[in-house]
Amino acid sequence: QRRCVAGRIAVSIAHEDYPTILAEALDAIAVAEFDVPAAARWLGASASQLMKLLRREPSAWKLVSDARRTRGQKPLQ
């Protein structure tokens, strides 16, 4: 089932697919060297939707922010 429609990530945090979708998003962000907009484009989502997905899981948000900080990039806001 397609979860990105018109740039929106459509999945409830309570849905059984949520952890898999979050993991895929984190993988894409890592491959994009923690460039969230680039990862979002690759996933077919908007950067704001990808950020919203990360915000729902504080540990994912922290992981990406810390990785960006380590690489000299601005942390997520």
C-alpha positions in Angstrom: 0.0 0.0 0.0 1.3 3.4 -0.9 1.8 5.7 2.1 2.9 8.9 0.3 0.1 10.6 -1.6 0.5 14.1 -3.0 3.6 14.7 -0.8 1.8 13.6 2.4 2.8 10.6 4.6 -0.4 8.9 5.5 0.0 6.6 8.5 -1.2 6.7 12.0 1.3 6.3 14.8 -1.0 3.5 16.1 -0.9 1.6 12.8 1.2 -1.6 12.6 3.1 -0.2 9.6 4.3 2.9 11.5 7.6 1.4 12.7 8.4 0.1 9.3 7.7 3.5 7.7 9.7 5.3 10.3 12.6 2.9 9.7 12.4 3.5 6.0 12.4 7.2 6.5 15.4 7.0 8.8 17.3 4.9 6.3 16.5 7.4 3.5 17.7 10.3 5.8 21.0 8.5 6.5 21.6 7.7 2.8 21.0 11.4 2.1 23.7 12.3 4.6 21.0 13.6 7.0 19.7 16.1 4.4 16.0 15.8 5.3 14.6 17.7 2.2 16.7 15.4 -0.1 15.4 12.3 1.7 11.9 13.6 1.5 12.2 14.1 -2.3 13.5 10.5 -2.6 10.6 9.2 -0.6 8.0 11.2 -2.6 7.0 13.3 0.4 7.4 16.9 1.4 10.1 17.9 3.9 7.5 19.1 6.3 5.7 15.8 6.2 8.9 13.9 6.9 9.7 16.3 9.8 6.2 15.7 11.2 6.8 11.9 11.0 10.1 12.3 13.0 8.4 14.6 15.6 6.0 11.9 16.5 8.8 9.7 17.7 11.1 11.7 20.0 13.9 9.2 19.8 14.0 9.4 16.0 14.0 13.2 16.2 16.9 13.1 18.6 18.8 10.5 16.5 18.6 12.7 13.4 19.3 15.9 15.3 22.4 14.4 17.0 23.7 12.9 13.7 23.3 16.3 12.0 25.1 18.1 14.8 27.9 15.6 14.7 28.3 16.3 11.0 28.4 20.1 11.5 24.8 20.6 10.2 22.1 22.5 12.1 20.0 20.3 14.4 16.3 19.9 13.5 14.0 22.6 14.7 
